[in-house]
Amino acid sequence: MKILFTILFFVGYSFSSNTLGLNNNGDGTWNVIFSSQYNIAGFQFNVFGTDLNSAYGGAAEENEFLISSNSTTVIGFSFSGATIPPGDGILLLLDVDGEPISLNEIIISDLQGNPLDFDFDDGTGCTDQFACNFDSNATEDNGSCEYPNVNYDCNG
């Protein structure tokens, strides 16, 4: 039983979602939020749908990353080899003209420069807490909720 639990733990852990998302601060700035199971040693992404004025702050600045940006692209890394630890939080803030639609061409790397699998989370998901695939981070229901068959629960 212990072996089965260990296997299920690592399989579940390896499928954890590694995402970047956007959160409007209502003052012309947007948080780039992250959820990661890995140490982040570098990142690059494009801001789609608006012009980017600057990028700063958040966990990137707290961990002494150099943050560079132009009107569409943000790059961050550390000269000292520092990383952003696994977890959830604000990666950095974007000062933009308008409202960004998404982040695309996302590249996140580990300390050895290996790419890490990250996706953009647009905030949609299953918002029904009784569904098997309830997403506590979703702010808008996208109709993807899945329910168990009659006389079964989500685990079968």
C-alpha positions in Angstrom: 0.0 0.0 0.0 2.9 2.4 0.8 4.4 1.8 -2.6 1.0 2.6 -4.3 0.7 5.8 -2.3 4.2 6.8 -3.2 3.6 6.1 -6.9 0.3 8.0 -6.9 1.9 10.9 -5.0 4.7 11.3 -7.6 2.3 10.8 -10.5 0.0 13.5 -9.1 2.8 15.8 -8.3 4.3 15.5 -11.8 1.0 16.6 -13.3 0.6 19.7 -11.1 -0.2 22.7 -13.1 2.7 25.2 -13.7 1.1 28.4 -14.9 1.3 32.1 -15.4 -1.8 34.3 -15.2 -2.9 37.9 -15.1 -4.6 39.8 -12.4 -5.8 43.4 -12.9 -4.8 45.8 -10.1 -7.3 48.5 -11.4 -4.6 51.2 -11.7 -3.0 50.4 -15.1 -0.8 47.7 -13.6 -1.4 43.9 -13.8 0.1 41.2 -11.6 1.7 38.3 -13.4 0.8 35.5 -11.0 2.6 32.2 -11.0 2.0 28.7 -9.7 5.1 26.5 -9.9 6.2 23.1 -8.6 9.8 24.1 -9.6 12.5 26.6 -8.8 12.4 29.2 -11.5 15.8 30.5 -12.6 14.7 32.5 -15.6 11.7 33.5 -17.6 10.6 35.1 -20.9 7.2 35.8 -22.2 5.3 38.1 -24.5 2.4 40.3 -23.4 -0.4 40.0 -26.0 -3.1 42.6 -26.6 -1.5 45.8 -25.3 1.7 47.8 -25.1 4.0 47.2 -22.2 5.6 50.2 -20.5 7.6 48.4 -17.8 7.9 45.3 -15.7 9.1 45.3 -12.1 8.6 44.0 -8.5 7.1 40.7 -7.3 9.0 37.5 -6.5 11.4 38.3 -9.4 12.6 41.5 -7.7 12.6 39.9 -4.2 15.0 37.2 -5.5 17.3 39.8 -7.1 16.4 39.0 -10.7 17.3 41.4 -13.5 14.1 42.3 -15.2 14.2 43.7 -18.7 11.3 44.6 -21.0 10.3 46.2 -24.3 6.9 47.0 -25.6 5.9 43.3 -25.9 8.5 41.1 -24.2 9.6 40.5 -20.6 12.8 38.7 -19.6 14.0 37.9 -16.1 17.0 36.1 -14.7 19.6 36.3 -11.9 23.3 36.9 -12.5 24.0 35.3 -9.0 22.2 32.1 -9.7 19.2 32.9 -7.5 15.9 31.2 -8.1 12.3 31.9 -7.3 11.2 29.0 -5.0 8.3 26.7 -5.9 4.8 27.9 -4.9 2.2 30.5 -5.8 2.5 34.3 -5.9 3.2 37.4 -7.9 6.0 36.9 -10.3 6.1 40.6 -11.2 4.0 43.6 -12.1 3.3 45.0 -15.6 2.6 48.6 -16.3 0.6 48.6 -19.6 -1.5 50.8 -21.8 -4.9 49.0 -22.0 -5.7 45.5 -21.0 -3.5 42.5 -21.9 -5.4 39.5 -23.4 -2.8 36.9 -22.5 0.8 35.9 -22.0 2.3 33.9 -24.9 5.5 32.3 -26.0 6.2 31.5 -22.3 9.7 30.2 -21.6 10.6 29.3 -18.0 13.9 27.6 -17.2 15.5 25.8 -14.2 19.0 26.6 -12.9 20.6 24.4 -15.6 18.8 26.3 -18.4 16.4 23.4 -19.0 12.9 24.5 -20.1 10.1 23.9 -17.7 6.5 23.2 -19.0 4.4 26.3 -18.2 1.0 27.4 -19.6 -1.1 30.6 -19.5 -4.0 30.3 -17.1 -6.8 32.6 -18.3 -8.8 32.3 -15.1 -11.5 30.0 -16.5 -12.2 26.5 -15.2 -14.8 24.5 -13.3 -16.2 26.7 -10.5 -18.7 24.1 -9.1 -17.2 22.9 -5.8 -19.1 19.6 -6.1 -17.5 18.7 -9.4 -14.6 16.2 -9.7 -12.5 18.8 -11.5 -13.3 21.8 -9.3 -10.7 24.6 -9.9 -10.4 26.8 -6.8 -8.4 29.3 -8.8 -11.0 29.7 -11.5 -12.8 33.0 -11.6 -15.1 32.2 -14.5 -16.8 28.9 -15.3 -15.9 27.5 -18.7 -18.4 24.6 -18.8 -15.8 21.9 -18.2 -17.2 20.5 -14.9 -17.2 16.7 -14.7 -19.3 14.8 -12.2 -19.3 11.1 -11.1 -21.7 8.6 -12.3 -24.7 7.8 -10.1 -23.7 5.8 -7.0 -20.0 6.7 -7.5 -17.7 9.4 -6.3 -14.9 11.3 -8.1 -12.5 8.5 -7.1 -14.6 5.8 -8.7 
